[in-house]
Amino acid sequence: MEKQSLVSIIDKYYLNGIGEKVKWTVKDNEVVIKTFSPTKDMVGIVTAPFEFPDSEFVIFDTSKFLKLVGICNQFLTMDIQIDGKIATKLLIADQEYNLEYALANLMLAPNVNFTVSDFESDYEFEVNNELINNWIKAKKALNSDTTILKAYTNEDSECKVNFTLGEPEGHSNKIQFEIPITGLVTDSATLKFNAEYLKAIFDANYNSDGRAYISNDGAMKLDFSNEEGHKASYIILAKV
């Protein structure tokens, strides 16, 4: 397999260190990985084509796993070592290296009894590279840990979503920008979201087809897919 394809799968659940401990479930050459933040205010599911034996295994230290994969050349092979019925090691090789990654016991698999399919939204918008670039520039300028979203319909019956980074009130520094969206909405709730979660998700899914769904009850769903068949869906709860 191509190294970059494997790294792409890992990045989508690892999210710059948020999803360190995960279980991989491989069946019929497809992998499913559920990820979540330590406080469970962000959850996600990653699926991708994955030519590999049907198996379940736990990667307890994804940062170390990424370092092993990182030294490989462009193409690598990947297999699994099973003792009895227990997966014990991932075996990775390229033209120069033979690597072994020790797997954790399945009993240590994180509790991931959640789905991201049922989500009722009040409005939605496309998440493309232009939006991601504008958002990342604003975040870098202020190093803000919060993004504030509010949708509204203006006097010309144009529906827009306003993004604010920084504190919206008082004399604090802030950056605002807007994007148009289709459809008409009444003034929505003003929702605050964790900007670190958003940055990690945007970084991992850059160049993918993306869409955001916002619920005024206080949640955001983000769906992404790319040409390789990698899909990722995340739900982020708004800050209270």
Sequence and secondary structure as in RCSB ss.txt:
>XXXX:A:sequence
MEKQSLVSIIDKYYLNGIGEKVKWTVKDNEVVIKTFSPTKDMVGIVTAPFEFPDSEFVIFDTSKFLKLVGICNQF
LTMDIQIDGKIATKLLIADQEYNLEYALANLMLAPNVNFTVSDFESDYEFEVNNELINNWIKAKKALNSDTTILK
AYTNEDSECKVNFTLGEPEGHSNKIQFEIPITGLVTDSATLKFNAEYLKAIFDANYNSDGRAYISNDGAMKLDFS
NEEGHKASYIILAKV
>XXXX:A:secstr
 BHHHHHHHHHHHHGGGT  SEEEEEETTEEEEEEE TTSSEEEEEEEE  S SEEEEES HHHHHHHHHTS SB
 EEEEEEETTEEEEEEEE SS EEEEE B GGG       SS    SEEEEE HHHHHHHHHHHHHHT SEEEEE
EEE TTS EEEEEEEE SSTT  EEEEEEEESS       EEEEHHHHHHHHHHTTTSEEEEEEETTTEEEEEEE
 TT  EEEEEEE B 
